[in-house]
Amino acid sequence: MFKNIIHNKMTVVGFSIVIVIVAIGILSPFIITADPMEMDLYNVAAPASDEHIWGTDELGRDIFSRVISGARTSLVIAIVVVGIGTVLGTLIGAVSGYLGGLTDSLLMKVMDILMAFPTILLALFFVTIFDPGLYSAIIGVGLSSVPRFARLVRGSVMSIKEKEYVEAQRSAGERKISILFRHILPNCIGPIIVQATLTMGNSIITVAGLGFLGLGVDPGVPEWGAMLSDARSYLASKPAICIYPGAAIALAVLGFNLLGDGLRDALDVRQE
């Protein structure tokens, strides 16, 4: 697996991007040069200078510090979102695939209905139900990612449960729940990791979209989508206010997608 990853240049690029972004998110308190929340109305939309290396935004806040702080905000949100989707989707998919029958039919009908809606639309629906805000955005985007994990795990479980070693455990009288969690789900880890990596990128851009619409983080909190929304009116006169957070979103999504594609190829046993 690692040999396949190392020899895939795009995967290495994606992995490098992800490592850099994660490092920036962790070390952001030590990297920022100013308080990302501090406003200076006498220094609005100022050009780059020694004090503000990327200039200031529409409220005089340091752009560099806000973009760097936004890395932590976006990563934390994406990790929680992926956690929600992974846990709920895995449980639903595992139960559906292992039990089959009416349970499988009902659960997958619900998942099919949810998958019929675009992710951003489904996220907007949940955010509207729970009221706009950070926690609502996390819940909304997290729940919208559940069907993809559920369908993926269901397919893997249905394939694995017919294997000889599973039949042997069943013949030995081992309980169903024990067989599922001890012998089937551990063999589904590879596809789940790949889906989680790809979902990280999708979550970042979806949360940024909600922030752009004013339905994400609280006003003033450094988050890339909200920063783009606040800077829309300055796109022509001060494009840097939009370019930096926009580039950060694009780079983060690119990194996770390249890494996810590489992991998918590396974990494909047919390539061994």
C-alpha positions in Angstrom: 0.0 0.0 0.0 2.7 2.5 1.0 4.6 1.6 -2.1 1.6 2.6 -4.3 1.2 5.8 -2.4 4.9 6.9 -2.6 5.0 6.2 -6.4 1.8 8.2 -7.1 3.0 11.8 -7.5 -0.4 13.3 -7.2 -1.0 11.4 -3.9 2.2 12.7 -2.5 1.2 16.3 -3.5 -2.2 15.8 -1.8 -0.6 14.4 1.3 1.9 17.3 1.5 -0.9 19.8 1.1 -2.9 18.2 3.8 0.0 18.0 6.2 0.8 21.7 5.7 -2.8 22.7 6.2 -3.1 20.6 9.3 0.2 21.9 10.7 -1.0 25.5 10.1 -4.3 24.8 11.8 -2.6 23.3 14.9 0.1 26.0 15.1 -2.1 28.9 14.0 -1.9 30.7 17.5 1.9 30.8 17.0 1.8 31.8 13.3 -0.7 34.7 13.3 0.8 38.2 13.5 -2.3 40.0 14.9 -5.6 39.3 16.7 -7.8 38.0 13.8 -10.9 39.5 15.5 -9.4 43.0 16.2 -10.9 45.7 14.0 -9.2 48.9 12.9 -11.7 51.2 11.2 -9.0 53.7 10.5 -7.1 51.1 8.4 -9.9 49.5 6.3 -8.9 47.6 3.1 -5.3 48.7 3.5 -2.6 47.3 1.1 0.1 44.9 2.2 2.6 46.4 4.6 5.2 45.4 7.3 2.4 45.4 9.9 -0.1 43.6 7.7 1.7 41.4 5.2 -1.5 40.6 3.2 -3.2 43.9 4.0 -6.5 44.3 6.0 -10.1 43.5 5.2 -13.3 45.5 5.0 -13.2 46.1 8.8 -9.5 46.6 9.2 -8.7 43.1 10.4 -5.5 41.4 9.4 -6.1 39.2 6.4 -3.1 36.9 7.0 -4.1 36.2 10.6 -7.7 35.6 9.7 -6.9 33.1 6.9 -4.4 31.2 9.1 -7.0 31.1 12.0 -9.6 30.0 9.4 -7.6 26.9 8.7 -8.2 25.7 12.3 -11.9 26.6 12.2 -12.5 24.9 8.9 -10.5 21.7 9.9 -12.2 21.3 13.2 -15.6 21.7 11.6 -14.7 19.2 8.8 -13.4 16.7 11.3 -16.5 16.8 13.4 -18.7 16.6 10.3 -16.8 13.6 9.0 -17.0 12.0 12.4 -20.8 12.3 12.4 -21.1 11.0 8.9 -18.7 8.1 9.6 -20.2 6.9 12.8 -23.9 7.1 11.8 -23.3 6.0 8.3 -21.2 3.0 9.3 -23.8 1.9 11.9 -26.7 2.2 9.5 -24.8 0.6 6.6 -23.6 -2.3 8.8 -27.0 -3.0 10.3 -28.7 -2.8 6.9 -26.1 -4.9 5.1 -25.9 -7.6 7.7 -29.6 -8.0 8.6 -30.9 -7.6 5.1 -34.6 -8.1 4.4 -37.1 -5.5 5.4 -34.7 -3.7 7.6 -32.3 -3.3 4.7 -35.1 -2.2 2.4 -36.4 0.5 4.7 -33.0 1.9 5.7 -31.8 2.1 2.2 -35.0 3.8 1.0 -34.4 6.5 3.5 -30.8 6.8 2.4 -31.8 6.9 -1.3 -34.2 9.8 -0.6 -31.5 11.7 1.2 -29.0 11.1 -1.6 -31.5 12.4 -4.1 -30.8 15.9 -2.8 -27.6 17.8 -3.5 -25.4 18.0 -0.4 -25.6 21.8 0.0 -29.4 21.7 -0.4 -29.7 18.9 2.2 -27.3 20.8 4.5 -29.5 24.0 4.1 -32.6 22.0 5.0 -31.1 20.7 8.3 -29.6 24.1 9.1 -33.0 25.7 8.6 -34.6 23.2 11.0 -31.9 23.6 13.7 -31.6 27.5 13.2 -28.6 29.1 11.6 -25.3 28.9 13.5 -22.1 26.9 13.8 -23.6 23.9 15.6 -26.5 23.7 13.1 -24.0 23.9 10.2 -22.0 21.0 11.7 -25.1 18.9 12.3 -26.5 19.7 8.9 -23.4 18.9 6.8 -22.7 15.9 9.0 -26.1 14.4 8.5 -26.0 15.1 4.8 -22.8 12.9 4.5 -24.4 9.9 6.3 -26.1 8.3 3.2 -22.7 8.0 1.3 -21.1 6.2 4.2 -24.2 4.0 4.7 -24.3 2.9 1.1 -20.6 2.2 1.0 -20.5 0.2 4.3 -23.7 -1.7 3.3 -22.1 -2.9 0.1 -18.9 -4.0 1.9 -20.7 -5.8 4.6 -22.9 -7.7 2.1 -19.8 -8.9 0.3 -17.8 -9.8 3.4 -20.6 -11.6 5.3 -20.6 -14.3 2.6 -16.9 -15.1 3.1 -15.9 -18.5 4.4 -14.4 -17.3 7.7 -17.6 -15.4 8.5 -19.6 -18.6 7.8 -17.2 -20.5 10.0 -17.8 -18.1 12.9 -21.6 -18.3 12.4 -21.5 -22.1 12.4 -19.5 -22.0 15.6 -22.4 -20.2 17.2 -20.9 -16.8 17.6 -23.4 -14.0 18.2 -24.4 -11.9 15.2 -23.3 -8.6 16.8 -19.9 -10.1 17.7 -19.5 -11.4 14.1 -20.4 -8.0 12.7 -18.0 -5.9 14.9 -15.2 -8.4 15.3 -14.9 -10.0 11.8 -16.8 -7.9 9.3 -16.4 -4.2 10.1 -12.6 -4.4 10.6 -12.4 -5.4 6.9 -14.4 -2.4 5.8 -11.9 0.1 7.3 -10.1 0.7 4.0 -13.1 2.0 2.0 -14.3 4.0 5.1 -10.9 5.8 5.3 -11.0 6.7 1.6 -14.6 8.0 1.9 -13.7 10.0 5.0 -10.8 11.6 3.3 -12.9 12.6 0.3 -15.6 13.8 2.6 -13.2 16.1 4.3 -12.8 18.1 1.1 -16.5 18.1 0.4 -17.2 19.2 4.0 -14.8 22.1 3.8 -16.4 23.5 0.7 -20.0 22.8 1.9 -19.4 24.6 5.2 -17.7 27.4 3.3 -20.8 27.6 1.2 -23.0 27.9 4.2 -20.7 30.5 5.7 -20.9 32.4 2.4 -24.7 32.4 2.7 -24.5 33.6 6.3 -25.7 30.3 7.8 -22.4 29.0 9.2 -20.2 30.4 11.9 -21.1 33.4 14.0 -20.3 36.8 12.6 -16.7 37.8 13.0 -15.3 34.3 13.5 -12.5 33.7 11.0 -13.9 31.1 8.6 -13.0 31.0 4.9 -16.5 31.0 3.5 -17.7 33.8 5.8 -14.6 35.8 4.8 -15.5 35.5 1.1 -19.1 36.6 1.8 -18.0 39.7 3.8 -15.5 40.7 1.1 -17.9 40.4 -1.9 -18.3 44.2 -2.3 -14.5 44.7 -2.4 -13.9 42.1 -5.2 -13.1 44.8 -7.8 -11.4 47.4 -5.7 -9.5 45.1 -3.2 -9.4 41.5 -4.7 -6.9 40.3 -2.2 -9.6 40.2 0.5 -11.3 37.5 -1.6 -8.4 35.8 -3.2 -6.6 34.6 -0.1 -9.5 32.8 1.6 -10.7 31.5 -1.8 -7.3 30.1 -2.5 -7.2 28.5 0.9 -10.5 26.7 0.3 -9.4 25.5 -3.2 -6.0 24.3 -1.9 -7.5 22.4 1.1 -10.2 20.7 -1.1 -7.6 19.8 -3.7 -5.3 18.3 -1.1 -7.9 16.1 0.4 -9.3 15.0 -2.9 -5.8 14.1 -4.3 -5.1 12.2 -1.1 -8.4 10.4 -1.2 -7.9 9.3 -4.8 -4.5 8.0 -4.0 -5.6 6.1 -1.0 -8.4 4.5 -3.0 -5.9 3.3 -5.6 -3.5 2.1 -2.9 -6.1 0.2 -1.0 -7.5 -1.5 -4.2 -6.5 -5.1 -3.7 -6.9 -5.7 -7.5 -3.7 -3.7 -8.0 -1.6 -5.9 -5.8 
